[in-house]
Every structure is written in structure tokens, then in C-alpha cells.
Amino acid sequence: MKTLDLGLKSNWQAFKEFVESHEKQKYSTTYYFVVKDDDYGDEAKIFTDHDELDKWLSQSFWDWGRYDRSNLEGSMDDIRVWMLIPEREVNRLKSLYESSKQTSIVRKGERYFRKLIPVSVEPTVIVSTNWY
């Protein structure tokens, strides 16, 4: 995870530069750009690993006291997670990515698209005996 705090436009520009210059040797790296609505994008996070993103979202849920809201399922609706998708994937899975938007990001000659992905809060029910 990388944190940016330059304002929304500058954060997106820094994200673009990060993606275009990122040289991680994984076969396929997925990029995520995350902002919180209430700070107007003044701070953004960059993730290159879905598990790390999920862990951060879960920890933020608890750190920010979101568990105490009346609408638990909508308690993280102010978090925007943009996932970058390579053009070849958009073309291959058109119905899945039909709402994606083209970006100006080009990495290794391939254009990237962005798709807003929802943050889901799913309550868990644990059933057990009350015997200690």
C-alpha cells in the first residue's frame, strides 16, 4: 500500500505515474486507487494486491467505528475503489466490464480502463454454545 496526500487530481496523476513505471515481476498485477468521499480525495491509497486491500478495508471498518452504524451494509459506501483493467481483459470480458471507463494510463503499450468496485460489508453470524 502506498499513501498519497496531494489532492485528488495530483493523487490520480501520481497513481498514473506509479502504474506506468511499476516494474513488479508478477505475471499479472491489479492496481487499485482508493479514496474516501468525505475528504474529497485529498488522501488516496494505492494497492497492488487484492488481499492487502481487503485487509486494509476490514481494519479501517473497525478503526473508523463503522460497526456502530444503523445501516451496516452501507457503512463503507463513502469509500471509492477504482480497479484498473487492461484493455485486453475489457475486450475479452465485455459484459463484465461494460461499465468501465477508459483512462489515459498506458503501461507497456496497453491502455487501461477503470471500474468502480463496491465495498461490501457482510455481517457474520456465529452460532455456538454458551458453555465455558
Residue, then its C-alpha position, 0 to 999 in steps of 0.5 A: m500500500k502506498t499513501l498519497d496526500l496531494g489532492l485528488k487530481s495530483n493523487w490520480q496523476a501520481f497513481k498514473e505515474f506509479v502504474e506506468s513505471h511499476e516494474k513488479q515481476k508478477y505475471s499479472t498485477t491489479y492496481y487499485f486507487v482508493v479514496k474516501d468521499d468525505d475528504y474529497g480525495d485529498e488522501a488516496k491509497i494505492f494497492t497492488d494486491h487484492d488481499e492487502l486491500d481487503k485487509w486494509l478495508s476490514q481494519s479501517f471498518w473497525d478503526w473508523g467505528r463503522y460497526d456502530r452504524s444503523n445501516l451496516e451494509g452501507s457503512m463503507d459506501d463513502i469509500r471509492v475503489w477504482m480497479l484498473i483493467p487492461e484493455r485486453e481483459v475489457n475486450r475479452l470480458k465485455s459484459l463484465y466490464e461494460s461499465s468501465k471507463q477508459t483512462s489515459i494510463v498506458r503501461k507497456g503499450e496497453r491502455y487501461f480502463r477503470k471500474l468502480i468496485p463496491v465495498s461490501v460489508e457482510p455481517t457474520v453470524i456465529v452460532s455456538t454454545n454458551w458453555y465455558 
